[in-house]
Amino acid sequence: EVQLVESGGGLVQPGGSLRLSCAASGFTFSIYSMNWVRQAPGKGLEWVSYISESSSTIFYADSVKGRFTISRDNAENSLYLQMNSLRDEDTAVYYCARAESMRELVPWGQGTLVTVSS
Amino acid sequence: DIQMTQSPSSLSASVGDRVTITCRASQSISSYLYWYQQKSGKAPKLLIYVASSLQSGVPSRFSGSGSGTDFTLTISSLQPEDFATYYCQQSYSMPWTFGQGTKVEIK
């Protein structure tokens, strides 16, 4: 079964850091590009970051550029999001999602909640 | 950035109704348009990819159409399990962007 499981969320103070992980199983992780998408409480979906299969191509939303870093370890079947200089507005559920051949996002993980608050 | 605008933002419908949700892109996105369903507290689920292709396992009452800037998601006969929020999304160019969502509620 294809599965993505996020972890690492929690409560952090403004200005703090957090590292999210996404463990992949049931497919050949190294041949797929991956993404992070977030959803603030009661709000819509916001794409955050993309990383290609070999990590050679990376994109970020303007809202996180310079503060967040996406990475992956194909040997460990894992995706990461290092989040620094966190702000109140980064409070959200963070989902990892695989990008298929036609750029569709499937599947998605169950999400991990990040709360930025003093 | 490409802006995605969905309409309506919410709608009330009855079981068995035909429901149509529209999505407009601020510039042409060819067919790089996707539809997702999200139920409360759950992760989004892919319904339609490249505008009109039905994702495996998704009931045939869901269909998508359109190209360029105007797209439509249709539910031919609304079922109780279809009450949810629906999002369109473009993957034509970075940054990938989502519509604001359409909440489908029970009338």
Interface residues (C-beta under 8 A of the other chain):
Chain A: N35 V37 G44 L45 E46 W47 Y50 F59 Y60 A61 D62 Y95 A99 E100 M102 R103 E104 L105 V106 P107 W108 G109 Q110 G111
Chain B: Y32 Y34 Y36 Q38 A43 P44 K45 L46 Y49 V50 S53 Q55 Y87 Q89 S91 M94 P95 W96 T97 F98 G99 Q100 G101
